Amino acid sequence: MALLLVLVVAGANARVLFGGTWDDVRYHATIAPPRLAAAQSMQAGSL
């Protein structure tokens, strides 16, 4: 059961685990900033 859980989590996050997003300039320039802004808004309680 634990192995299945590890495989599911690794499969869902494979792009991050295997370096797909760390090298992707478009990800850091267009996708990450709105996600960070949303996370900060949620932590501040403004959403």
Sine and cosine of phi, psi and omega as CSV:
sin_phi,cos_phi,sin_psi,cos_psi,sin_omega,cos_omega
0.00,0.00,-0.70,0.71,0.00,-1.00
-0.90,0.43,-0.62,0.78,0.02,-1.00
-0.90,0.44,-0.64,0.77,0.04,-1.00
-0.88,0.47,-0.69,0.73,0.04,-1.00
-0.88,0.47,-0.68,0.73,0.03,-1.00
-0.88,0.47,-0.68,0.73,0.00,-1.00
-0.91,0.41,-0.64,0.77,0.02,-1.00
-0.92,0.40,-0.71,0.70,0.01,-1.00
-0.91,0.42,-0.69,0.73,0.02,-1.00
-0.90,0.43,-0.63,0.78,0.03,-1.00
-0.92,0.40,-0.62,0.78,0.00,-1.00
-0.94,0.34,-0.46,0.89,-0.04,-1.00
-0.92,-0.39,0.40,0.92,-0.09,-1.00
-0.86,0.51,-0.63,0.77,-0.04,-1.00
-0.89,0.46,-0.65,0.76,0.03,-1.00
-0.96,0.29,-0.70,0.71,-0.05,-1.00
-0.90,0.44,-0.56,0.83,-0.08,-1.00
-0.97,-0.25,0.31,0.95,0.18,-0.98
1.00,0.02,0.18,0.98,-0.04,-1.00
-0.93,0.36,-0.59,0.81,-0.05,-1.00
-1.00,-0.06,-0.40,0.91,-0.04,-1.00
-0.92,0.39,-0.50,0.87,-0.02,-1.00
-0.99,-0.11,-0.07,1.00,-0.12,-0.99
-1.00,0.00,0.96,-0.29,-0.02,-1.00
-0.90,0.43,-0.63,0.77,0.00,-1.00
-0.87,0.49,-0.62,0.78,0.03,-1.00
-0.87,0.49,-0.74,0.68,-0.04,-1.00
-0.94,0.33,-0.46,0.89,-0.06,-1.00
-1.00,0.02,-0.52,0.85,-0.12,-0.99
-0.88,-0.47,-0.52,0.86,-0.11,-0.99
-0.99,-0.11,-0.68,0.73,-0.07,-1.00
-0.91,0.41,-0.70,0.72,-0.05,-1.00
-0.84,0.54,-0.72,0.70,0.04,-1.00
-0.90,0.43,-0.56,0.83,0.04,-1.00
-0.92,0.40,-0.67,0.74,0.03,-1.00
-0.91,0.41,-0.65,0.76,0.02,-1.00
-0.90,0.44,-0.66,0.75,0.02,-1.00
-0.91,0.42,-0.66,0.75,0.02,-1.00
-0.90,0.44,-0.66,0.76,0.02,-1.00
-0.91,0.41,-0.63,0.78,0.03,-1.00
-0.90,0.43,-0.65,0.76,0.02,-1.00
-0.92,0.40,-0.66,0.75,0.01,-1.00
-0.92,0.39,-0.54,0.84,0.01,-1.00
-0.98,0.21,-0.24,0.97,0.02,-1.00
0.99,0.12,0.29,0.96,-0.02,-1.00
-1.00,0.00,-0.04,1.00,0.06,-1.00
-0.97,-0.25,0.00,0.00,0.00,0.00
